[in-house]
Amino acid sequence: MGAVAPLKIMEILDYLELSLIKGVGNKTLKTLLENLKSPKNIFSSTVSELSKFIPKKQAEIILKRDKSYRIKAERELKVIEKKNIKLTHINDRQYPSILKEIPDPPIILYYLGDITILDKNIAIVGSRRYSSYGKVITEKFSSELAENGINIVSGLALGIDSIAHKSALKVKGKTTAVLGNGIDIIYPYENKKLFEEIKEEGCIISEFPIGTTPSKYTFPQRNRVIAGLSYGVIITEAPEKSGALITASYGLEYNRIIFSIPTNITNPYGKGSNNLLKEGAFPLTDIEDIYKELTFLKLERKDQIVNLSSVEKNILKNLSKPTHIDDLVLKTGLEMDKLIEILFEMEMKELISNENGLIIAKIF
């Protein structure tokens, strides 16, 4: 993290301390931060004030917390600085905006690499054990999406996850690994080289405090973050009892688009994938199936054949995801009347669509 200004240190410590308190979930903390804006305001409130937003018992847990939480937060910060680990919190500009949408986002994210790539994200997950078909199909979609500027999100596990990461890196694309343990621990250790490559070329994130070891409890939490970060979740191959199906379940809960690749009904590694199709997942047989459901992710360099003005290019630059026209005014600095005029012209050129004030880019 380098040298941090004293005021910034106090803010980080407050967020760290808040995130470490046992007995209070992320959903509760999100509610408090939405209403009170900062941990400092939460800590300086009374039980009755916090009880306006959360149950009294949880308010008491926060305000009567043990002093050891602050000490642990201070220790955590020292380790972070020593190991050059980076940190962002839910109210920080660098925190991925899409992750804030879920009901229980992590309050703190530890990361290595470039967190700014967490923008146009698609998760690709599957089983640790896989068939040759599962390998080929994972390589196909991971590389095609990565070549089109999509960030491939997965869990660094052996099997399909590793194939997805490696395929994105092979075509010089973006990939993000979400860990089910502290970011200072490489797990599985067989993926040490892959861990280092993603650290250099992509991003590695974890919500778990330093030193947290992987367990049967941490992986489902990790899977919810994978789903929360992604506009769509692709299951390339998964048996009936697979962690990938937990990710798909979270994706459904968070209103993400779930894609599943059909496989041979005799393939034991693909039973879970086929079951998802019966339950309503979108069948994925071609990359266009993804763009059909998530049109704003499609990356066509149409500006090479359409004569775009500098203003139009600037607008498109600010449309990496669907954006409300009010927010676009702030991002571009244009007057509302002028922006509406330009957007109308862009819509005629089929560069954007306007859906009740939500502006969606058709090309980038």
C-alpha positions as CSV (number, residue, x, y, z in Angstrom):
1,M,0.0,0.0,0.0
2,G,3.0,2.3,0.4
3,A,2.9,5.3,2.6
4,V,-0.6,6.1,3.7
5,A,-1.7,9.5,5.0
6,P,-2.7,9.4,8.7
7,L,-6.3,10.2,8.1
8,K,-6.5,7.5,5.4
9,I,-5.0,5.0,7.9
10,M,-7.7,5.8,10.4
11,E,-10.4,5.3,7.8
12,I,-8.9,2.0,6.7
13,L,-8.5,0.8,10.3
14,D,-12.2,1.6,10.9
15,Y,-13.3,-0.4,7.9
16,L,-11.0,-3.3,8.9
17,E,-12.3,-3.3,12.5
18,L,-15.9,-3.2,11.4
19,S,-15.3,-6.1,9.0
20,L,-13.7,-8.3,11.7
21,I,-16.5,-8.1,14.2
22,K,-18.0,-11.6,14.7
23,G,-21.7,-12.0,14.9
24,V,-22.6,-9.3,12.4
25,G,-23.0,-10.2,8.7
26,N,-22.2,-8.3,5.6
27,K,-25.9,-7.6,4.9
28,T,-26.2,-5.8,8.2
29,L,-23.0,-3.9,7.7
30,K,-24.2,-2.8,4.2
31,T,-27.4,-1.5,5.6
32,L,-25.6,0.5,8.2
33,L,-23.1,2.0,5.8
34,E,-25.9,2.9,3.4
35,N,-27.6,4.9,6.1
36,L,-24.7,6.2,8.2
37,K,-22.0,6.4,5.4
38,S,-18.9,5.4,7.4
39,P,-17.7,3.1,10.2
40,K,-16.7,6.2,12.2
41,N,-20.4,7.3,12.3
42,I,-21.5,3.8,13.2
43,F,-19.0,3.6,16.1
44,S,-20.1,7.0,17.4
45,S,-23.8,6.1,17.4
46,T,-25.9,4.8,20.2
47,V,-27.7,1.4,20.4
48,S,-31.0,3.1,19.9
49,E,-29.7,5.0,16.8
50,L,-28.3,1.8,15.2
51,S,-31.5,-0.1,16.1
52,K,-33.4,2.1,13.6
53,F,-31.7,0.1,10.9
54,I,-30.7,-3.3,12.4
55,P,-31.8,-5.6,15.2
56,K,-30.9,-4.3,18.7
57,K,-28.8,-7.4,19.5
58,Q,-26.5,-6.7,16.5
59,A,-26.3,-3.0,17.4
60,E,-25.1,-4.1,20.8
61,I,-22.5,-6.5,19.4
62,I,-21.0,-3.6,17.3
63,L,-21.0,-1.0,20.0
64,K,-19.9,-3.3,22.9
65,R,-17.2,-5.0,20.8
66,D,-14.0,-6.1,22.4
67,K,-10.9,-3.8,22.0
68,S,-9.1,-6.8,20.5
69,Y,-10.8,-6.1,17.2
70,R,-8.9,-2.8,16.9
71,I,-5.6,-4.4,17.8
72,K,-6.3,-7.1,15.2
73,A,-7.1,-4.5,12.6
74,E,-3.8,-2.7,13.3
75,R,-1.9,-5.9,13.0
76,E,-3.7,-6.7,9.7
77,L,-2.7,-3.3,8.3
78,K,1.0,-3.8,9.2
79,V,1.0,-7.2,7.4
80,I,-0.8,-5.7,4.4
81,E,1.8,-3.0,4.1
82,K,4.7,-5.4,4.6
83,K,3.6,-7.8,1.9
84,N,2.5,-5.1,-0.6
85,I,-1.1,-6.3,-0.5
86,K,-3.7,-3.7,-1.6
87,L,-7.0,-3.1,0.1
88,T,-10.3,-1.4,-0.9
89,H,-13.5,-1.0,1.0
90,I,-17.1,-0.8,-0.1
91,N,-17.2,3.0,-0.1
92,D,-13.9,3.4,-2.0
93,R,-13.9,4.4,-5.7
94,Q,-11.9,1.3,-6.6
95,Y,-14.4,-1.1,-5.1
96,P,-16.1,-3.0,-8.0
97,S,-19.5,-1.3,-8.5
98,I,-21.3,-4.4,-9.6
99,L,-20.4,-6.2,-6.4
100,K,-22.1,-3.5,-4.3
101,E,-25.4,-4.5,-5.9
102,I,-25.6,-7.9,-4.0
103,P,-27.4,-8.0,-0.6
104,D,-24.2,-9.1,1.3
105,P,-21.1,-7.7,-0.4
106,P,-17.8,-7.9,1.4
107,I,-17.0,-4.7,3.3
108,I,-13.3,-5.2,2.7
109,L,-11.5,-6.6,-0.4
110,Y,-7.8,-7.6,-0.3
111,Y,-6.3,-7.6,-3.8
112,L,-3.1,-8.1,-5.8
113,G,-2.7,-6.8,-9.4
114,D,-5.0,-4.4,-11.2
115,I,-8.5,-4.1,-9.7
116,T,-9.6,-1.7,-12.4
117,I,-10.1,-4.6,-14.8
118,L,-13.1,-5.7,-12.7
119,D,-15.6,-4.0,-15.1
120,K,-17.0,-6.2,-17.9
121,N,-16.9,-9.5,-16.0
122,I,-18.1,-13.0,-17.0
123,A,-17.6,-15.9,-14.6
124,I,-16.5,-19.3,-16.0
125,V,-16.6,-22.1,-13.5
126,G,-16.9,-25.9,-13.4
127,S,-15.6,-29.1,-11.9
128,R,-12.2,-30.0,-10.7
129,R,-12.5,-33.2,-12.6
130,Y,-13.4,-32.8,-16.3
131,S,-13.6,-34.5,-19.6
132,S,-11.6,-33.6,-22.7
133,Y,-14.8,-32.0,-24.0
134,G,-15.0,-29.8,-20.9
135,K,-11.4,-28.7,-21.4
136,V,-11.8,-27.8,-25.0
137,I,-15.1,-26.0,-24.5
138,T,-13.7,-24.0,-21.5
139,E,-10.7,-23.0,-23.6
140,K,-12.9,-21.9,-26.4
141,F,-15.2,-19.6,-24.5
142,S,-12.6,-18.2,-22.1
143,S,-10.2,-17.3,-25.0
144,E,-13.0,-15.9,-27.2
145,L,-14.4,-13.7,-24.5
146,A,-11.0,-12.6,-23.3
147,E,-10.0,-11.6,-26.8
148,N,-13.1,-9.4,-26.9
149,G,-12.1,-7.5,-23.8
150,I,-14.2,-9.5,-21.2
151,N,-12.6,-10.1,-17.8
152,I,-12.8,-13.9,-17.0
153,V,-13.6,-14.4,-13.3
154,S,-13.1,-17.8,-11.7
155,G,-11.9,-19.4,-8.5
156,L,-8.3,-20.5,-9.1
157,A,-9.3,-24.1,-8.3
158,L,-7.8,-27.1,-10.1
159,G,-9.7,-28.2,-13.2
160,I,-12.1,-26.0,-15.2
161,D,-11.3,-22.8,-13.1
162,S,-7.6,-23.1,-13.9
163,I,-8.3,-23.8,-17.6
164,A,-10.5,-20.7,-17.8
165,H,-7.7,-18.5,-16.2
166,K,-5.0,-19.9,-18.4
167,S,-7.0,-19.6,-21.6
168,A,-7.6,-15.9,-20.9
169,L,-3.9,-15.3,-20.1
170,K,-2.8,-17.2,-23.3
171,V,-4.6,-14.7,-25.5
172,K,-3.3,-11.7,-23.4
173,G,-6.7,-11.1,-22.0
174,K,-8.0,-10.2,-18.5
175,T,-8.7,-12.6,-15.8
176,T,-9.5,-12.4,-12.0
177,A,-9.1,-15.1,-9.4
178,V,-11.4,-15.0,-6.4
179,L,-9.9,-16.9,-3.4
180,G,-11.5,-18.9,-0.7
181,N,-8.7,-18.1,1.7
182,G,-6.5,-15.2,2.8
183,I,-4.7,-13.6,-0.1
184,D,-1.3,-14.4,1.5
185,I,-2.0,-18.1,1.0
186,I,-1.6,-19.8,-2.4
187,Y,-4.2,-22.6,-2.6
188,P,-4.1,-25.0,-4.2
189,Y,-0.3,-24.9,-4.2
190,E,-0.1,-26.6,-7.5
191,N,-1.4,-23.3,-9.0
192,K,1.5,-21.2,-7.6
193,K,2.8,-20.4,-11.1
194,L,-0.7,-19.5,-12.2
195,F,-1.2,-17.4,-9.1
196,E,1.9,-15.4,-9.9
197,E,0.9,-14.9,-13.6
198,I,-2.6,-13.6,-12.6
199,K,-1.0,-11.3,-10.0
200,E,1.1,-9.8,-12.8
201,E,-1.4,-9.8,-15.7
202,G,-4.8,-9.7,-14.0
203,C,-6.2,-9.4,-10.5
204,I,-6.4,-11.7,-7.4
205,I,-9.0,-10.8,-4.7
206,S,-10.1,-12.1,-1.4
207,E,-12.6,-11.0,1.3
208,F,-10.9,-13.0,4.0
209,P,-8.4,-11.6,6.6
210,I,-4.7,-12.4,6.2
211,G,-3.9,-16.0,7.2
212,T,-7.4,-17.4,6.7
213,T,-7.0,-21.0,5.6
214,P,-9.4,-22.6,3.0
215,S,-12.3,-24.6,4.4
216,K,-15.7,-26.0,3.5
217,Y,-17.2,-22.7,4.8
218,T,-15.0,-20.3,2.9
219,F,-15.5,-21.7,-0.6
220,P,-19.3,-21.0,-0.7
221,Q,-18.6,-17.5,0.4
222,R,-16.0,-17.2,-2.4
223,N,-18.5,-18.5,-4.9
224,R,-21.0,-15.8,-4.0
225,V,-18.3,-13.2,-4.7
226,I,-17.6,-14.8,-8.1
227,A,-21.3,-14.6,-8.9
228,G,-21.6,-11.1,-7.5
229,L,-18.8,-9.7,-9.6
230,S,-20.2,-11.1,-12.9
231,Y,-22.9,-10.1,-15.3
232,G,-23.2,-13.7,-16.4
233,V,-22.1,-17.1,-15.0
234,I,-21.0,-19.8,-17.4
235,I,-21.0,-23.4,-16.2
236,T,-18.9,-25.3,-18.8
237,E,-18.9,-28.7,-17.2
238,A,-20.0,-29.7,-13.7
239,P,-21.3,-33.0,-12.0
240,E,-24.4,-33.1,-9.9
241,K,-22.6,-32.1,-6.7
242,S,-20.2,-29.3,-7.7
243,G,-19.3,-26.0,-6.1
244,A,-19.9,-24.5,-9.5
245,L,-23.6,-25.1,-9.0
246,I,-23.4,-23.1,-5.8
247,T,-22.0,-20.2,-7.9
248,A,-24.9,-20.6,-10.3
249,S,-27.4,-20.6,-7.4
250,Y,-25.9,-17.3,-6.1
251,G,-26.0,-16.0,-9.7
252,L,-29.8,-16.7,-9.9
253,E,-30.3,-15.0,-6.5
254,Y,-28.4,-11.9,-7.7
255,N,-30.3,-11.8,-11.0
256,R,-27.3,-12.7,-13.1
257,I,-27.7,-14.5,-16.4
258,I,-26.8,-18.2,-16.0
259,F,-25.4,-20.0,-19.1
260,S,-24.8,-23.8,-19.2
261,I,-23.1,-25.7,-22.0
262,P,-25.0,-28.8,-23.1
263,T,-23.0,-32.0,-22.9
264,N,-23.4,-35.7,-23.7
265,I,-26.0,-37.2,-21.3
266,T,-23.6,-40.1,-20.6
267,N,-20.9,-37.7,-19.4
268,P,-20.8,-38.0,-15.5
269,Y,-18.9,-34.7,-15.3
270,G,-21.7,-32.8,-17.1
271,K,-24.8,-34.0,-15.2
272,G,-25.0,-30.8,-13.2
273,S,-24.6,-28.7,-16.3
274,N,-27.5,-30.5,-18.1
275,N,-29.7,-30.2,-15.0
276,L,-29.2,-26.5,-15.0
277,L,-30.6,-26.4,-18.6
278,K,-33.7,-28.3,-17.4
279,E,-34.0,-25.7,-14.6
280,G,-34.0,-22.8,-17.0
281,A,-30.3,-21.8,-17.6
282,F,-29.6,-20.4,-21.1
283,P,-28.0,-23.0,-23.4
284,L,-24.6,-21.8,-24.5
285,T,-23.4,-23.1,-27.9
286,D,-21.9,-19.9,-29.4
287,I,-20.4,-16.7,-28.1
288,E,-23.3,-14.8,-29.7
289,D,-25.6,-16.5,-27.2
290,I,-23.9,-14.5,-24.5
291,Y,-24.1,-11.2,-26.4
292,K,-27.7,-11.8,-27.2
293,E,-28.6,-11.8,-23.4
294,L,-25.9,-9.2,-22.4
295,T,-25.8,-6.9,-25.4
296,F,-23.7,-4.2,-23.7
297,L,-20.8,-6.6,-23.4
298,K,-20.4,-7.0,-27.1
299,L,-17.1,-5.4,-28.3
300,E,-17.1,-4.5,-31.9
301,R,-14.7,-1.9,-33.1
302,K,-17.4,-0.3,-35.2
303,D,-15.7,3.1,-34.7
304,Q,-13.3,1.9,-37.5
305,I,-16.2,1.9,-40.0
306,V,-18.4,4.6,-38.5
307,N,-17.1,8.1,-38.4
308,L,-17.3,8.9,-34.7
309,S,-16.8,12.4,-33.3
310,S,-14.6,12.9,-30.3
311,V,-17.7,13.6,-28.2
312,E,-19.3,10.3,-29.3
313,K,-16.1,8.4,-28.5
314,N,-16.1,10.0,-25.1
315,I,-19.7,9.0,-24.4
316,L,-19.0,5.4,-25.5
317,K,-15.9,5.4,-23.3
318,N,-18.2,6.1,-20.3
319,L,-20.7,3.3,-21.3
320,S,-18.7,0.2,-20.2
321,K,-21.9,-0.9,-18.6
322,P,-25.6,0.4,-18.8
323,T,-25.6,3.9,-17.4
324,H,-28.4,6.2,-16.5
325,I,-28.6,9.4,-18.5
326,D,-28.2,11.5,-15.3
327,D,-25.0,9.7,-14.5
328,L,-23.8,10.2,-18.0
329,V,-24.3,14.0,-17.7
330,L,-21.9,13.9,-14.7
331,K,-19.4,11.6,-16.4
332,T,-19.2,13.6,-19.7
333,G,-19.7,17.1,-18.4
334,L,-22.3,17.8,-21.1
335,E,-25.4,19.8,-20.6
336,M,-28.5,17.5,-20.5
337,D,-30.1,19.1,-23.6
338,K,-26.9,18.7,-25.6
339,L,-26.4,15.1,-24.4
340,I,-30.0,14.1,-25.4
341,E,-29.4,15.6,-28.8
342,I,-26.2,13.6,-29.3
343,L,-27.6,10.4,-27.9
344,F,-30.5,10.6,-30.3
345,E,-28.0,10.8,-33.2
346,M,-26.0,7.9,-31.8
347,E,-29.2,5.9,-31.5
348,M,-29.9,6.5,-35.2
349,K,-26.4,5.2,-36.0
350,E,-27.2,2.1,-33.9
351,L,-24.3,2.9,-31.6
352,I,-26.4,2.9,-28.4
353,S,-29.9,2.1,-27.2
354,N,-32.0,4.1,-24.8
355,E,-34.2,2.1,-22.5
356,N,-36.2,4.5,-20.3
357,G,-33.2,6.6,-19.6
358,L,-30.7,3.7,-19.2
359,I,-28.1,4.2,-22.0
360,I,-26.6,1.0,-23.3
361,A,-23.7,0.9,-25.8
362,K,-24.0,-1.5,-28.7
363,I,-20.3,-1.0,-29.7
364,F,-17.1,0.1,-28.0
